[in-house]
Amino acid sequence: MEITVNVMMIVLTVALLMAFFRLVKGPTLPDRVVALDLVAAIAVAIFAVYAVVVDQPVFIDAAIVLALIIFLGTVAFARYTERRGRP
């Protein structure tokens, strides 16, 4: 299991770096918002993997709260872009 966890952490870290690069370099605001959403989702996955490794369910709770905040942020951005298009 240790090898699997290490491989998962490496893959998640590489994905996090690639998403962070898109967040910084993204040409438009929607690109940056999607990249930020992806960075946060990867952070949730890292929390979940870490919770399994250390056998602490409190990290799962933190991951669930973070996922809820991500969802609310995405909905807020969608409403913002919808209203911005109207005069």
Secondary structure, DSSP 8 states (H G I E B T S, - for coil): -HHHHHHHHHHHHHHHHHHHHHHHH-SSHHHHHHHHHHHHHHHHHHHHHHHHHHT-THHHHHHHHHHHHHHHHHHHHHHHHHHHT--
